[in-house]
Amino acid sequence: MTAIHQHQCPLCSGPNDCGNLNNNETSCWCRTEVFPDGLLQKVPQALKQGCVCQRCVLEYNKVTQDHSK
């Protein structure tokens, strides 16, 4: 498994736009987001130092919502 940079999402390897890494804690999108346990369980242990991106959170929520209908 390849290591990723802190600014990369551990699921899609895209940019995670984490304001916390840029010392911009008050405006980070993740401050108001809910990260479902099921999504976080998809992150491999070796990659847990990276923040999941908003796109992956939204996509996961959409897929799980579609399956619950």
Backbone as numpy.savetxt, mean C-alpha at the origin, in Angstrom:
# Nx Ny Nz CAx CAy CAz Cx Cy Cz
13.55 -13.26 -4.00 12.71 -12.09 -4.00 13.60 -10.86 -4.00
13.25 -9.89 -4.82 14.04 -8.68 -4.96 13.64 -7.64 -3.92
14.61 -6.97 -3.35 14.33 -5.89 -2.41 13.76 -4.70 -3.18
12.91 -3.94 -2.52 12.35 -2.75 -3.15 12.76 -1.51 -2.36
12.67 -0.38 -2.99 12.97 0.89 -2.36 11.78 1.30 -1.50
12.00 2.06 -0.46 10.92 2.49 0.44 9.82 3.26 -0.28
10.15 3.90 -1.38 9.18 4.70 -2.12 8.38 3.85 -3.12
8.61 2.54 -3.12 7.89 1.63 -4.01 6.87 0.81 -3.24
5.75 0.55 -3.87 4.73 -0.32 -3.29 5.25 -1.76 -3.33
5.14 -2.49 -2.23 5.63 -3.86 -2.19 4.76 -4.83 -3.00
3.59 -4.39 -3.44 2.72 -5.27 -4.21 2.87 -5.07 -5.72
2.92 -3.82 -6.17 2.99 -3.56 -7.62 4.31 -2.95 -8.06
5.17 -2.59 -7.13 6.47 -1.96 -7.38 6.36 -0.54 -7.93
5.15 0.00 -7.98 4.96 1.38 -8.42 5.25 2.34 -7.28
5.22 3.64 -7.56 5.46 4.62 -6.51 4.33 4.61 -5.48
4.67 4.69 -4.20 3.62 4.66 -3.18 3.22 6.06 -2.71
3.94 7.08 -3.17 3.62 8.48 -2.83 3.44 8.69 -1.33
4.27 8.06 -0.54 4.17 8.15 0.91 4.73 9.47 1.42
3.86 10.31 1.95 4.28 11.58 2.52 5.09 11.41 3.78
4.90 10.29 4.48 5.66 10.04 5.71 7.16 9.92 5.43
7.50 9.37 4.28 8.91 9.22 3.92 9.54 10.56 3.53
8.71 11.52 3.19 9.19 12.85 2.81 9.00 13.86 3.93
8.82 13.36 5.16 8.57 14.23 6.32 7.38 15.14 6.09
6.36 14.61 5.42 5.16 15.37 5.10 3.95 14.65 5.68
4.03 14.30 6.96 3.06 13.43 7.61 1.63 13.95 7.57
1.43 15.24 7.61 0.06 15.76 7.68 -0.68 15.67 6.36
0.04 15.56 5.25 -0.66 15.52 3.98 -0.56 14.17 3.27
-0.05 13.16 3.93 0.05 11.86 3.28 -1.34 11.25 3.11
-1.59 10.74 1.94 -2.89 10.14 1.63 -3.23 8.99 2.58
-2.22 8.32 3.11 -2.47 7.13 3.95 -3.06 7.47 5.30
-3.00 8.74 5.71 -3.53 9.14 7.02 -5.03 8.94 7.13
-5.73 8.97 6.01 -7.19 8.81 6.04 -7.65 7.51 5.39
-6.72 6.66 5.03 -7.05 5.41 4.32 -7.13 4.24 5.31
-8.00 3.29 5.00 -8.09 2.05 5.77 -7.38 0.96 4.97
-6.46 0.26 5.62 -5.71 -0.81 4.99 -6.26 -2.14 5.49
-7.06 -2.83 4.67 -7.66 -4.10 5.11 -6.58 -5.15 5.44
-6.85 -5.94 6.46 -5.91 -7.00 6.85 -5.60 -7.93 5.68
-6.61 -8.25 4.88 -6.40 -9.14 3.74 -5.39 -8.60 2.75
-5.40 -7.30 2.56 -4.44 -6.65 1.66 -3.04 -6.71 2.27
-2.93 -6.37 3.53 -1.62 -6.37 4.18 -1.02 -7.76 4.25
-1.86 -8.78 4.33 -1.36 -10.16 4.35 -0.76 -10.58 3.02
-1.08 -9.86 1.95 -0.52 -10.15 0.63 0.92 -9.66 0.48
1.35 -8.77 1.38 2.70 -8.22 1.31 3.68 -9.26 1.85
4.64 -9.69 1.03 5.64 -10.66 1.51 6.43 -10.09 2.68
6.75 -10.93 3.63 7.46 -10.51 4.85 8.74 -9.73 4.51
9.45 -10.16 3.50 10.72 -9.51 3.14 10.53 -8.11 2.59
9.28 -7.75 2.22 9.03 -6.44 1.62 8.20 -5.53 2.50
8.04 -5.86 3.75 7.17 -5.10 4.64 7.69 -3.70 4.97
8.89 -3.34 4.54 9.39 -1.99 4.82 8.80 -0.96 3.87
8.16 -1.37 2.79 7.56 -0.44 1.85 6.09 -0.24 2.11
5.58 0.95 1.82 4.16 1.27 2.00 3.36 0.83 0.77
2.21 0.26 1.01 1.30 -0.11 -0.08 0.77 1.18 -0.71
0.69 1.22 -2.04 0.22 2.42 -2.72 -1.31 2.52 -2.71
-1.80 3.73 -2.94 -3.23 3.98 -2.92 -3.95 3.20 -4.02
-3.32 3.07 -5.17 -3.93 2.32 -6.27 -4.20 0.87 -5.86
-3.25 0.23 -5.19 -3.44 -1.16 -4.75 -4.53 -1.25 -3.68
-4.60 -0.27 -2.78 -5.65 -0.26 -1.76 -7.02 -0.15 -2.43
-7.17 0.80 -3.36 -8.45 1.01 -4.03 -8.84 -0.21 -4.87
-7.87 -0.79 -5.56 -8.15 -1.97 -6.38 -8.57 -3.16 -5.52
-7.87 -3.37 -4.41 -8.22 -4.45 -3.49 -9.64 -4.26 -2.96
-9.96 -3.03 -2.54 -11.29 -2.75 -2.01 -12.37 -2.98 -3.07
-12.09 -2.61 -4.31 -13.05 -2.80 -5.39 -13.28 -4.30 -5.65
-12.22 -5.06 -5.72 -12.32 -6.50 -5.97 -13.07 -7.20 -4.85
-12.73 -6.88 -3.61 -13.40 -7.55 -2.49 -14.86 -7.11 -2.40
-15.15 -5.87 -2.75 -16.54 -5.40 -2.74 -17.34 -6.10 -3.85
-16.72 -6.26 -5.03 -17.39 -6.95 -6.13 -17.70 -8.40 -5.78
-16.79 -9.04 -5.06 -16.99 -10.45 -4.68 -18.02 -10.62 -3.57
-18.30 -9.56 -2.84 -19.28 -9.67 -1.75 -20.72 -9.45 -2.23
-20.87 -9.11 -3.49 -22.23 -8.87 -4.03 -22.89 -10.17 -4.44
